[in-house]
């Protein structure tokens, strides 16, 4: 039987319950998932790549067939290096679809034969995004049903440090 490995790339700044749900549902279909944190030095992130990798490792530690890694540069180059030609992405909304369609078409031009598999987000996660969560937590709201309590704690600490540094 052929083993099917996929890459699940993203910013994961921070990882949300929606991300974890897509990865865990992906494990029902694929044999192995590499969760790849994208390093984009021109994009301001609240967590550095190592912190994002560490959070994902903690959240997904029970899954032996999940590997957590990070990459810089083009996703297709990283996939070629890993010898994986399929990526898994979640879609929440119509605007996600437009963005994802563009990315998947660009990736296929860069790497013919490259496939993107889309999974629809479960309804209870369709409103969640890392940026909304950062805003909710920064204004003192609860991350319940959006992020793991462990991620919420890290985010609160991080936002507190940022605020102290600004003042
Ligand atoms: O979680 P995000 O921010 O929606 O993830 C987007 C990501 C990281 C998958 C995308 O920006 C990406 O693949 N970046 C790597 C650089 C690259 O290959 N860009 C061209 C894609 S068309």
Backbone and ligand atoms as CSV (ligand in chain L), in Angstrom:
chain,resi,resn,atom,element,x,y,z
A,1,UNK,N,N,0.841,-1.197,0.000
A,1,UNK,CA,C,0.000,0.000,0.000
A,1,UNK,C,C,0.880,1.252,0.000
A,2,UNK,N,N,0.517,2.265,-0.844
A,2,UNK,CA,C,1.323,3.500,-0.834
A,2,UNK,C,C,0.942,4.362,0.366
A,3,UNK,N,N,1.972,4.910,0.942
A,3,UNK,CA,C,1.778,5.818,2.074
A,3,UNK,C,C,1.521,7.196,1.499
A,4,UNK,N,N,0.458,7.863,1.955
A,4,UNK,CA,C,0.247,9.217,1.444
A,4,UNK,C,C,0.552,10.263,2.503
A,5,UNK,N,N,1.598,11.041,2.181
A,5,UNK,CA,C,2.021,12.114,3.081
A,5,UNK,C,C,1.587,13.451,2.510
A,6,UNK,N,N,1.145,14.341,3.362
A,6,UNK,CA,C,0.791,15.689,2.915
A,6,UNK,C,C,1.473,16.715,3.819
A,7,UNK,N,N,1.537,17.922,3.262
A,7,UNK,CA,C,2.072,19.033,4.054
A,7,UNK,C,C,0.932,19.981,4.369
A,8,UNK,N,N,0.856,20.376,5.611
A,8,UNK,CA,C,-0.161,21.342,6.008
A,8,UNK,C,C,0.598,22.619,6.414
A,9,UNK,N,N,0.705,23.576,5.474
A,9,UNK,CA,C,1.502,24.768,5.764
A,9,UNK,C,C,0.641,25.897,6.324
A,10,UNK,N,N,1.270,26.833,6.991
A,10,UNK,CA,C,0.509,27.983,7.479
A,10,UNK,C,C,1.373,28.882,8.313
A,11,UNK,N,N,0.783,30.019,8.702
A,11,UNK,CA,C,1.503,30.950,9.575
A,11,UNK,C,C,1.388,30.499,11.034
A,12,UNK,N,N,0.230,29.988,11.409
A,12,UNK,CA,C,-0.004,29.472,12.773
A,12,UNK,C,C,0.427,30.481,13.839
A,13,UNK,N,N,-0.070,31.704,13.701
A,13,UNK,CA,C,0.371,32.778,14.604
A,13,UNK,C,C,-0.804,33.340,15.409
A,14,UNK,N,N,-1.347,32.628,16.361
A,14,UNK,CA,C,-0.969,31.317,16.872
A,14,UNK,C,C,-1.835,30.215,16.242
A,15,UNK,N,N,-1.493,28.922,16.528
A,15,UNK,CA,C,-2.365,27.837,16.062
A,15,UNK,C,C,-3.720,27.897,16.769
A,16,UNK,N,N,-4.790,27.693,16.004
A,16,UNK,CA,C,-6.143,27.766,16.563
A,16,UNK,C,C,-6.768,26.365,16.634
A,17,UNK,N,N,-7.929,26.292,17.296
A,17,UNK,CA,C,-8.666,25.014,17.333
A,17,UNK,C,C,-9.061,24.599,15.908
A,18,UNK,N,N,-9.299,25.598,15.044
A,18,UNK,CA,C,-9.653,25.311,13.648
A,18,UNK,C,C,-8.509,24.623,12.922
A,19,UNK,N,N,-7.279,25.104,13.135
A,19,UNK,CA,C,-6.108,24.452,12.509
A,19,UNK,C,C,-6.005,22.996,12.978
A,20,UNK,N,N,-6.116,22.829,14.293
A,20,UNK,CA,C,-5.933,21.477,14.859
A,20,UNK,C,C,-7.019,20.536,14.329
A,21,UNK,N,N,-8.231,21.061,14.187
A,21,UNK,CA,C,-9.333,20.246,13.676
A,21,UNK,C,C,-9.055,19.774,12.246
A,22,UNK,N,N,-8.538,20.668,11.419
A,22,UNK,CA,C,-8.225,20.284,10.024
A,22,UNK,C,C,-7.122,19.210,10.023
A,23,UNK,N,N,-6.102,19.410,10.845
A,23,UNK,CA,C,-4.980,18.446,10.874
A,23,UNK,C,C,-5.485,17.083,11.372
A,24,UNK,N,N,-6.295,17.105,12.433
A,24,UNK,CA,C,-6.764,15.817,12.982
A,24,UNK,C,C,-7.729,15.123,12.033
A,25,UNK,N,N,-8.548,15.888,11.316
A,25,UNK,CA,C,-9.417,15.258,10.311
A,25,UNK,C,C,-8.576,14.748,9.140
A,26,UNK,N,N,-7.529,15.484,8.827
A,26,UNK,CA,C,-6.607,15.055,7.757
A,26,UNK,C,C,-5.979,13.713,8.076
A,27,UNK,N,N,-5.741,13.474,9.364
A,27,UNK,CA,C,-5.112,12.199,9.774
A,27,UNK,C,C,-6.027,11.002,9.543
A,28,UNK,N,N,-7.328,11.254,9.390
A,28,UNK,CA,C,-8.276,10.170,9.079
A,28,UNK,C,C,-8.107,9.732,7.618
A,29,UNK,N,N,-7.506,10.604,6.817
A,29,UNK,CA,C,-7.400,10.337,5.377
A,29,UNK,C,C,-5.963,10.016,4.959
A,30,UNK,N,N,-5.016,10.781,5.525
A,30,UNK,CA,C,-3.608,10.637,5.110
A,30,UNK,C,C,-2.800,9.904,6.172
A,31,UNK,N,N,-1.707,9.270,5.714
A,31,UNK,CA,C,-0.894,8.470,6.639
A,31,UNK,C,C,0.032,9.329,7.487
A,32,UNK,N,N,0.460,10.447,6.894
A,32,UNK,CA,C,1.444,11.272,7.604
A,32,UNK,C,C,1.224,12.731,7.232
A,33,UNK,N,N,1.283,13.604,8.222
A,33,UNK,CA,C,1.138,15.043,7.939
A,33,UNK,C,C,2.350,15.785,8.484
A,34,UNK,N,N,2.960,16.588,7.607
A,34,UNK,CA,C,4.012,17.504,8.060
A,34,UNK,C,C,3.360,18.871,8.212
A,35,UNK,N,N,3.323,19.356,9.423
A,35,UNK,CA,C,2.767,20.687,9.674
A,35,UNK,C,C,3.940,21.660,9.564
A,36,UNK,N,N,3.863,22.563,8.580
A,36,UNK,CA,C,5.026,23.409,8.272
A,36,UNK,C,C,4.729,24.880,8.560
A,37,UNK,N,N,5.470,25.425,9.498
A,37,UNK,CA,C,5.320,26.837,9.870
A,37,UNK,C,C,6.099,27.687,8.865
A,38,UNK,N,N,5.386,28.599,8.202
A,38,UNK,CA,C,6.050,29.454,7.209
A,38,UNK,C,C,6.774,30.600,7.904
A,39,UNK,N,N,8.035,30.775,7.534
A,39,UNK,CA,C,8.813,31.901,8.061
A,39,UNK,C,C,8.813,32.976,6.983
A,40,UNK,N,N,8.183,34.098,7.305
A,40,UNK,CA,C,8.123,35.195,6.345
A,40,UNK,C,C,8.613,36.453,7.058
A,41,UNK,N,N,9.885,36.794,6.799
A,41,UNK,CA,C,10.492,37.897,7.561
A,41,UNK,C,C,9.854,39.253,7.290
A,42,UNK,N,N,9.109,39.375,6.172
A,42,UNK,CA,C,8.491,40.677,5.903
A,42,UNK,C,C,7.092,40.776,6.528
A,43,UNK,N,N,6.619,39.690,7.143
A,43,UNK,CA,C,5.286,39.698,7.770
A,43,UNK,C,C,5.466,39.766,9.284
A,44,UNK,N,N,4.796,40.737,9.912
A,44,UNK,CA,C,4.953,40.871,11.359
A,44,UNK,C,C,4.128,39.778,12.060
A,45,UNK,N,N,4.789,38.988,12.864
A,45,UNK,CA,C,4.080,37.945,13.614
A,45,UNK,C,C,4.294,38.194,15.104
A,46,UNK,N,N,3.358,37.716,15.897
A,46,UNK,CA,C,3.502,37.915,17.343
A,46,UNK,C,C,4.429,36.855,17.950
A,47,UNK,N,N,4.381,35.643,17.398
A,47,UNK,CA,C,5.243,34.549,17.876
A,47,UNK,C,C,6.351,34.298,16.853
A,48,UNK,N,N,7.565,34.029,17.346
A,48,UNK,CA,C,8.625,33.715,16.385
A,48,UNK,C,C,8.442,32.262,15.909
A,49,UNK,N,N,9.127,31.870,14.822
A,49,UNK,CA,C,8.896,30.526,14.266
A,49,UNK,C,C,9.092,29.403,15.283
A,50,UNK,N,N,10.121,29.523,16.141
A,50,UNK,CA,C,10.353,28.461,17.133
A,50,UNK,C,C,9.199,28.339,18.111
A,51,UNK,N,N,8.666,29.477,18.514
A,51,UNK,CA,C,7.529,29.446,19.447
A,51,UNK,C,C,6.314,28.790,18.789
A,52,UNK,N,N,6.103,29.074,17.498
A,52,UNK,CA,C,4.961,28.472,16.797
A,52,UNK,C,C,5.161,26.963,16.630
A,53,UNK,N,N,6.397,26.568,16.324
A,53,UNK,CA,C,6.703,25.133,16.198
A,53,UNK,C,C,6.486,24.456,17.555
A,54,UNK,N,N,6.944,25.092,18.634
A,54,UNK,CA,C,6.800,24.489,19.970
A,54,UNK,C,C,5.335,24.345,20.375
A,55,UNK,N,N,4.525,25.358,20.061
A,55,UNK,CA,C,3.095,25.262,20.409
A,55,UNK,C,C,2.428,24.120,19.643
A,56,UNK,N,N,2.726,24.030,18.337
A,56,UNK,CA,C,2.126,22.960,17.524
A,56,UNK,C,C,2.589,21.588,18.015
A,57,UNK,N,N,3.870,21.489,18.412
A,57,UNK,CA,C,4.389,20.196,18.904
A,57,UNK,C,C,3.621,19.790,20.159
A,58,UNK,N,N,3.365,20.747,21.023
A,58,UNK,CA,C,2.628,20.452,22.257
A,58,UNK,C,C,1.180,20.028,21.932
A,59,UNK,N,N,0.541,20.775,21.044
A,59,UNK,CA,C,-0.873,20.508,20.729
A,59,UNK,C,C,-1.076,19.185,20.002
A,60,UNK,N,N,-0.049,18.754,19.265
A,60,UNK,CA,C,-0.217,17.563,18.421
A,60,UNK,C,C,0.649,16.400,18.886
A,61,UNK,N,N,1.158,16.485,20.125
A,61,UNK,CA,C,2.148,15.489,20.582
A,61,UNK,C,C,1.590,14.067,20.635
A,62,UNK,N,N,0.269,13.917,20.754
A,62,UNK,CA,C,-0.290,12.554,20.827
A,62,UNK,C,C,-0.299,11.839,19.468
A,63,UNK,N,N,-0.017,12.564,18.394
A,63,UNK,CA,C,-0.074,11.945,17.065
A,63,UNK,C,C,1.334,11.597,16.567
A,64,UNK,N,N,1.638,10.296,16.532
A,64,UNK,CA,C,2.980,9.861,16.123
A,64,UNK,C,C,3.222,10.151,14.642
A,65,UNK,N,N,2.150,10.233,13.849
A,65,UNK,CA,C,2.320,10.439,12.405
A,65,UNK,C,C,2.218,11.912,11.991
A,66,UNK,N,N,2.472,12.795,12.951
A,66,UNK,CA,C,2.527,14.232,12.632
A,66,UNK,C,C,3.927,14.726,12.950
A,67,UNK,N,N,4.489,15.432,11.961
A,67,UNK,CA,C,5.825,16.026,12.160
A,67,UNK,C,C,5.647,17.536,12.104
A,68,UNK,N,N,6.335,18.254,12.962
A,68,UNK,CA,C,6.238,19.723,12.939
A,68,UNK,C,C,7.579,20.268,12.459
A,69,UNK,N,N,7.511,21.196,11.526
A,69,UNK,CA,C,8.745,21.739,10.946
A,69,UNK,C,C,8.489,23.206,10.586
A,70,UNK,N,N,9.515,23.887,10.110
A,70,UNK,CA,C,9.322,25.248,9.598
A,70,UNK,C,C,10.083,25.362,8.282
A,71,UNK,N,N,9.706,26.339,7.478
A,71,UNK,CA,C,10.396,26.532,6.197
A,71,UNK,C,C,10.405,28.005,5.844
A,72,UNK,N,N,11.406,28.362,5.055
A,72,UNK,CA,C,11.499,29.731,4.587
A,72,UNK,C,C,11.597,29.685,3.071
A,73,UNK,N,N,10.965,30.633,2.394
A,73,UNK,CA,C,11.020,30.625,0.925
A,73,UNK,C,C,9.752,30.020,0.357
A,74,UNK,N,N,9.861,29.534,-0.868
A,74,UNK,CA,C,8.663,29.018,-1.540
A,74,UNK,C,C,8.228,27.673,-0.966
A,75,UNK,N,N,6.917,27.554,-0.805
A,75,UNK,CA,C,6.358,26.300,-0.304
A,75,UNK,C,C,6.694,25.144,-1.239
A,76,UNK,N,N,6.626,25.399,-2.549
A,76,UNK,CA,C,6.892,24.300,-3.496
A,76,UNK,C,C,8.336,23.789,-3.366
A,77,UNK,N,N,9.273,24.699,-3.075
A,77,UNK,CA,C,10.673,24.260,-2.919
A,77,UNK,C,C,10.814,23.385,-1.676
A,78,UNK,N,N,10.121,23.783,-0.633
A,78,UNK,CA,C,10.140,22.982,0.603
A,78,UNK,C,C,9.522,21.598,0.326
A,79,UNK,N,N,8.400,21.591,-0.417
A,79,UNK,CA,C,7.732,20.317,-0.719
A,79,UNK,C,C,8.620,19.412,-1.568
A,80,UNK,N,N,9.332,20.018,-2.521
A,80,UNK,CA,C,10.238,19.211,-3.365
A,80,UNK,C,C,11.317,18.584,-2.500
A,81,UNK,N,N,11.855,19.395,-1.565
A,81,UNK,CA,C,12.921,18.899,-0.680
A,81,UNK,C,C,12.398,17.729,0.167
A,82,UNK,N,N,11.134,17.829,0.583
A,82,UNK,CA,C,10.535,16.773,1.419
A,82,UNK,C,C,9.987,15.615,0.582
A,83,UNK,N,N,10.040,15.773,-0.749
A,83,UNK,CA,C,9.488,14.774,-1.678
A,83,UNK,C,C,8.000,14.530,-1.416
A,84,UNK,N,N,7.267,15.616,-1.211
A,84,UNK,CA,C,5.813,15.523,-1.001
A,84,UNK,C,C,5.160,16.457,-2.013
A,85,UNK,N,N,4.145,15.943,-2.745
A,85,UNK,CA,C,3.560,16.801,-3.779
A,85,UNK,C,C,2.114,17.196,-3.480
A,86,UNK,N,N,1.694,17.031,-2.229
A,86,UNK,CA,C,0.310,17.362,-1.885
A,86,UNK,C,C,0.275,18.240,-0.643
A,87,UNK,N,N,-0.529,19.300,-0.716
A,87,UNK,CA,C,-0.717,20.075,0.503
A,87,UNK,C,C,-2.188,20.034,0.912
A,88,UNK,N,N,-2.390,20.206,2.185
A,88,UNK,CA,C,-3.742,20.192,2.752
A,88,UNK,C,C,-4.003,21.574,3.329
A,89,UNK,N,N,-5.143,22.165,2.923
A,89,UNK,CA,C,-5.518,23.478,3.456
A,89,UNK,C,C,-6.993,23.468,3.844
A,90,UNK,N,N,-7.327,24.217,4.865
A,90,UNK,CA,C,-8.721,24.354,5.275
A,90,UNK,C,C,-9.328,25.587,4.620
A,91,UNK,N,N,-10.623,25.516,4.332
A,91,UNK,CA,C,-11.334,26.675,3.776
A,91,UNK,C,C,-12.512,27.009,4.702
A,92,UNK,N,N,-12.592,28.282,5.092
A,92,UNK,CA,C,-13.699,28.712,5.972
A,92,UNK,C,C,-14.773,29.462,5.196
A,93,UNK,N,N,-14.346,30.374,4.359
A,93,UNK,CA,C,-15.290,31.333,3.758
A,93,UNK,C,C,-15.023,31.478,2.261
A,94,UNK,N,N,-15.898,32.259,1.601
A,94,UNK,CA,C,-15.714,32.508,0.167
A,94,UNK,C,C,-14.411,33.270,-0.063
A,95,UNK,N,N,-14.084,34.202,0.836
A,95,UNK,CA,C,-12.831,34.952,0.636
A,95,UNK,C,C,-11.618,34.031,0.782
A,96,UNK,N,N,-11.710,33.049,1.660
A,96,UNK,CA,C,-10.634,32.048,1.752
A,96,UNK,C,C,-10.493,31.337,0.417
A,97,UNK,N,N,-11.638,31.000,-0.178
A,97,UNK,CA,C,-11.620,30.245,-1.436
A,97,UNK,C,C,-10.851,31.004,-2.514
A,98,UNK,N,N,-11.120,32.326,-2.620
A,98,UNK,CA,C,-10.462,33.120,-3.662
A,98,UNK,C,C,-8.945,33.134,-3.464
A,99,UNK,N,N,-8.540,33.340,-2.237
A,99,UNK,CA,C,-7.117,33.381,-1.897
A,99,UNK,C,C,-6.471,32.009,-2.127
A,100,UNK,N,N,-7.170,30.976,-1.703
A,100,UNK,CA,C,-6.622,29.617,-1.827
A,100,UNK,C,C,-6.523,29.180,-3.288
A,101,UNK,N,N,-7.528,29.596,-4.084
A,101,UNK,CA,C,-7.512,29.236,-5.507
A,101,UNK,C,C,-6.280,29.848,-6.175
A,102,UNK,N,N,-6.038,31.131,-5.886
A,102,UNK,CA,C,-4.867,31.804,-6.466
A,102,UNK,C,C,-3.578,31.103,-6.058
A,103,UNK,N,N,-3.488,30.779,-4.764
A,103,UNK,CA,C,-2.260,30.122,-4.289
A,103,UNK,C,C,-2.070,28.766,-4.938
A,104,UNK,N,N,-3.171,27.997,-5.024
A,104,UNK,CA,C,-3.006,26.641,-5.565
A,104,UNK,C,C,-2.650,26.692,-7.048
A,105,UNK,N,N,-3.208,27.685,-7.787
A,105,UNK,CA,C,-2.879,27.792,-9.212
A,105,UNK,C,C,-1.427,28.227,-9.389
A,106,UNK,N,N,-0.994,29.192,-8.566
A,106,UNK,CA,C,0.409,29.649,-8.648
A,106,UNK,C,C,1.345,28.485,-8.317
A,107,UNK,N,N,0.982,27.709,-7.298
A,107,UNK,CA,C,1.838,26.582,-6.914
A,107,UNK,C,C,1.931,25.534,-8.021
A,108,UNK,N,N,0.842,25.360,-8.759
A,108,UNK,CA,C,0.874,24.365,-9.851
A,108,UNK,C,C,1.708,24.832,-11.029
A,109,UNK,N,N,1.789,26.174,-11.202
A,109,UNK,CA,C,2.662,26.690,-12.269
A,109,UNK,C,C,4.119,26.474,-11.852
A,110,UNK,N,N,4.379,26.737,-10.555
A,110,UNK,CA,C,5.747,26.600,-10.057
A,110,UNK,C,C,6.190,25.130,-9.978
A,111,UNK,N,N,5.201,24.252,-9.778
A,111,UNK,CA,C,5.518,22.831,-9.541
A,111,UNK,C,C,4.412,21.999,-10.194
A,112,UNK,N,N,4.525,21.754,-11.521
A,112,UNK,CA,C,3.477,20.990,-12.198
A,112,UNK,C,C,3.267,19.641,-11.508
A,113,UNK,N,N,2.035,19.290,-11.344
A,113,UNK,CA,C,1.724,18.020,-10.669
A,113,UNK,C,C,1.467,18.204,-9.193
A,114,UNK,N,N,1.718,19.392,-8.724
A,114,UNK,CA,C,1.506,19.694,-7.300
A,114,UNK,C,C,0.002,19.778,-7.038
A,115,UNK,N,N,-0.468,19.133,-5.987
A,115,UNK,CA,C,-1.907,19.126,-5.706
A,115,UNK,C,C,-2.212,19.820,-4.380
A,116,UNK,N,N,-3.333,20.544,-4.356
A,116,UNK,CA,C,-3.807,21.102,-3.092
A,116,UNK,C,C,-5.149,20.453,-2.776
A,117,UNK,N,N,-5.233,19.856,-1.615
A,117,UNK,CA,C,-6.485,19.242,-1.178
A,117,UNK,C,C,-7.123,20.199,-0.177
A,118,UNK,N,N,-8.379,20.566,-0.423
A,118,UNK,CA,C,-9.077,21.479,0.473
A,118,UNK,C,C,-10.069,20.734,1.344
A,119,UNK,N,N,-10.117,21.141,2.580
A,119,UNK,CA,C,-11.084,20.550,3.501
A,119,UNK,C,C,-11.931,21.692,4.070
A,120,UNK,N,N,-13.241,21.533,4.037
A,120,UNK,CA,C,-14.097,22.594,4.575
A,120,UNK,C,C,-14.007,22.583,6.096
A,121,UNK,N,N,-13.835,23.768,6.645
A,121,UNK,CA,C,-13.783,23.899,8.092
A,121,UNK,C,C,-15.138,23.529,8.693
A,122,UNK,N,N,-15.116,22.916,9.862
A,122,UNK,CA,C,-16.387,22.639,10.549
A,122,UNK,C,C,-17.045,23.961,10.907
A,123,UNK,N,N,-18.377,24.004,10.850
A,123,UNK,CA,C,-19.119,25.247,11.095
A,123,UNK,C,C,-18.691,25.970,12.368
A,124,UNK,N,N,-18.423,25.204,13.436
A,124,UNK,CA,C,-18.105,25.849,14.717
A,124,UNK,C,C,-16.761,26.558,14.686
A,125,UNK,N,N,-15.969,26.343,13.626
A,125,UNK,CA,C,-14.673,27.019,13.539
A,125,UNK,C,C,-14.622,28.050,12.413
A,126,UNK,N,N,-15.758,28.231,11.709
A,126,UNK,CA,C,-15.686,29.053,10.493
A,126,UNK,C,C,-15.431,30.532,10.789
A,127,UNK,N,N,-15.670,30.960,12.020
A,127,UNK,CA,C,-15.478,32.386,12.373
A,127,UNK,C,C,-14.085,32.648,12.954
A,128,UNK,N,N,-13.307,31.581,13.142
A,128,UNK,CA,C,-12.037,31.732,13.857
A,128,UNK,C,C,-10.890,32.030,12.912
A,129,UNK,N,N,-10.109,33.047,13.272
A,129,UNK,CA,C,-8.845,33.271,12.559
A,129,UNK,C,C,-7.835,33.713,13.597
A,130,UNK,N,N,-6.559,33.520,13.297
A,130,UNK,CA,C,-5.514,33.907,14.259
A,130,UNK,C,C,-5.619,35.399,14.549
A,131,UNK,N,N,-5.947,36.229,13.530
A,131,UNK,CA,C,-5.994,37.677,13.792
A,131,UNK,C,C,-7.175,38.056,14.671
A,132,UNK,N,N,-8.334,37.407,14.481
A,132,UNK,CA,C,-9.487,37.712,15.351
A,132,UNK,C,C,-9.150,37.314,16.788
A,133,UNK,N,N,-8.528,36.167,16.937
A,133,UNK,CA,C,-8.181,35.704,18.286
A,133,UNK,C,C,-7.232,36.683,18.971
A,134,UNK,N,N,-6.238,37.162,18.232
A,134,UNK,CA,C,-5.283,38.117,18.828
A,134,UNK,C,C,-6.037,39.353,19.314
A,135,UNK,N,N,-7.022,39.796,18.527
A,135,UNK,CA,C,-7.782,40.990,18.925
A,135,UNK,C,C,-8.630,40.698,20.165
A,136,UNK,N,N,-9.313,39.542,20.169
A,136,UNK,CA,C,-10.172,39.180,21.313
A,136,UNK,C,C,-9.339,39.152,22.594
A,137,UNK,N,N,-8.204,38.472,22.535
A,137,UNK,CA,C,-7.374,38.319,23.744
A,137,UNK,C,C,-6.772,39.668,24.152
A,138,UNK,N,N,-6.406,40.483,23.164
A,138,UNK,CA,C,-5.792,41.771,23.513
A,138,UNK,C,C,-6.788,42.683,24.219
A,139,UNK,N,N,-8.098,42.489,23.958
A,139,UNK,CA,C,-9.116,43.302,24.641
A,139,UNK,C,C,-9.698,42.586,25.855
A,140,UNK,N,N,-9.031,41.537,26.288
A,140,UNK,CA,C,-9.420,40.873,27.534
A,140,UNK,C,C,-10.514,39.821,27.393
A,141,UNK,N,N,-10.881,39.460,26.156
A,141,UNK,CA,C,-11.910,38.435,25.948
A,141,UNK,C,C,-11.355,37.032,26.168
A,142,UNK,N,N,-12.276,36.054,26.109
A,142,UNK,CA,C,-11.879,34.666,26.330
A,142,UNK,C,C,-11.610,33.964,24.996
A,143,UNK,N,N,-10.621,33.088,25.004
A,143,UNK,CA,C,-10.290,32.324,23.794
A,143,UNK,C,C,-10.999,30.975,23.766
A,144,UNK,N,N,-11.946,30.770,24.714
A,144,UNK,CA,C,-12.638,29.483,24.824
A,144,UNK,C,C,-13.283,29.098,23.486
A,145,UNK,N,N,-13.157,27.841,23.110
A,145,UNK,CA,C,-13.681,27.286,21.851
A,145,UNK,C,C,-12.991,27.852,20.619
A,146,UNK,N,N,-11.905,28.584,20.818
A,146,UNK,CA,C,-11.168,29.118,19.662
A,146,UNK,C,C,-9.702,28.667,19.677
A,147,UNK,N,N,-9.102,28.746,20.886
A,147,UNK,CA,C,-7.711,28.301,21.018
A,147,UNK,C,C,-7.583,27.443,22.271
A,148,UNK,N,N,-6.586,26.589,22.279
A,148,UNK,CA,C,-6.316,25.737,23.449
A,148,UNK,C,C,-5.906,26.645,24.624
A,149,UNK,N,N,-6.333,26.305,25.870
A,149,UNK,CA,C,-5.967,27.143,27.026
A,149,UNK,C,C,-4.462,27.405,27.127
A,150,UNK,N,N,-3.675,26.424,26.720
A,150,UNK,CA,C,-2.219,26.576,26.765
A,150,UNK,C,C,-1.749,27.679,25.783
A,151,UNK,N,N,-2.395,27.726,24.611
A,151,UNK,CA,C,-2.053,28.765,23.618
A,151,UNK,C,C,-2.551,30.124,24.122
A,152,UNK,N,N,-3.721,30.100,24.747
A,152,UNK,CA,C,-4.295,31.353,25.274
A,152,UNK,C,C,-3.352,31.969,26.315
A,153,UNK,N,N,-2.800,31.113,27.175
A,153,UNK,CA,C,-1.884,31.589,28.215
A,153,UNK,C,C,-0.644,32.223,27.564
A,154,UNK,N,N,-0.098,31.529,26.585
A,154,UNK,CA,C,1.097,32.038,25.881
A,154,UNK,C,C,0.791,33.380,25.202
A,155,UNK,N,N,-0.409,33.467,24.601
A,155,UNK,CA,C,-0.792,34.687,23.883
A,155,UNK,C,C,-0.958,35.852,24.863
A,156,UNK,N,N,-1.588,35.577,26.014
A,156,UNK,CA,C,-1.750,36.638,27.026
A,156,UNK,C,C,-0.389,37.138,27.496
A,157,UNK,N,N,0.532,36.202,27.748
A,157,UNK,CA,C,1.870,36.585,28.218
A,157,UNK,C,C,2.557,37.446,27.156
A,158,UNK,N,N,2.430,37.006,25.908
A,158,UNK,CA,C,3.087,37.693,24.803
A,158,UNK,C,C,2.528,39.104,24.625
A,159,UNK,N,N,1.198,39.226,24.695
A,159,UNK,CA,C,0.584,40.539,24.504
A,159,UNK,C,C,0.946,41.476,25.659
A,160,UNK,N,N,1.059,40.911,26.864
A,160,UNK,CA,C,1.436,41.711,28.034
A,160,UNK,C,C,2.871,42.245,27.852
A,161,UNK,N,N,3.762,41.379,27.401
A,161,UNK,CA,C,5.167,41.788,27.177
A,161,UNK,C,C,5.223,42.883,26.118
A,162,UNK,N,N,4.449,42.695,25.037
A,162,UNK,CA,C,4.446,43.703,23.952
A,162,UNK,C,C,4.003,45.061,24.461
A,163,UNK,N,N,2.949,45.043,25.301
A,163,UNK,CA,C,2.383,46.282,25.845
A,163,UNK,C,C,3.393,46.969,26.764
A,164,UNK,N,N,4.085,46.160,27.600
A,164,UNK,CA,C,5.075,46.708,28.531
A,164,UNK,C,C,6.216,47.355,27.747
A,165,UNK,N,N,6.609,46.664,26.646
A,165,UNK,CA,C,7.726,47.196,25.842
A,165,UNK,C,C,7.377,48.503,25.160
A,166,UNK,N,N,6.078,48.640,24.783
A,166,UNK,CA,C,5.627,49.853,24.088
A,166,UNK,C,C,5.594,51.039,25.028
A,167,UNK,N,N,5.250,50.786,26.343
A,167,UNK,CA,C,5.083,51.899,27.298
A,167,UNK,C,C,6.421,52.348,27.894
L,1,LIG,O1,O,-1.780,30.559,7.419
L,1,LIG,P1,P,-1.600,31.359,6.159
L,1,LIG,O2,O,-0.938,32.693,6.469
L,1,LIG,O3,O,-2.867,31.522,5.382
L,1,LIG,O4,O,-0.579,30.518,5.232
L,1,LIG,C1,C,-0.176,30.985,3.983
L,1,LIG,C2,C,1.042,30.187,3.472
L,1,LIG,C3,C,2.145,30.216,4.514
L,1,LIG,C4,C,0.631,28.769,3.205
L,1,LIG,C5,C,1.519,30.850,2.138
L,1,LIG,O5,O,1.690,32.222,2.329
L,1,LIG,C6,C,2.800,30.233,1.611
L,1,LIG,O6,O,2.781,29.180,1.034
L,1,LIG,N1,N,3.929,30.925,1.854
L,1,LIG,C7,C,5.241,30.480,1.424
L,1,LIG,C8,C,5.752,31.346,0.275
L,1,LIG,C9,C,5.171,30.888,-1.039
L,1,LIG,O7,O,5.375,29.779,-1.490
L,1,LIG,N2,N,4.391,31.782,-1.670
L,1,LIG,C10,C,3.756,31.508,-2.927
L,1,LIG,C11,C,2.426,30.816,-2.728
L,1,LIG,S1,S,1.483,31.220,-4.100
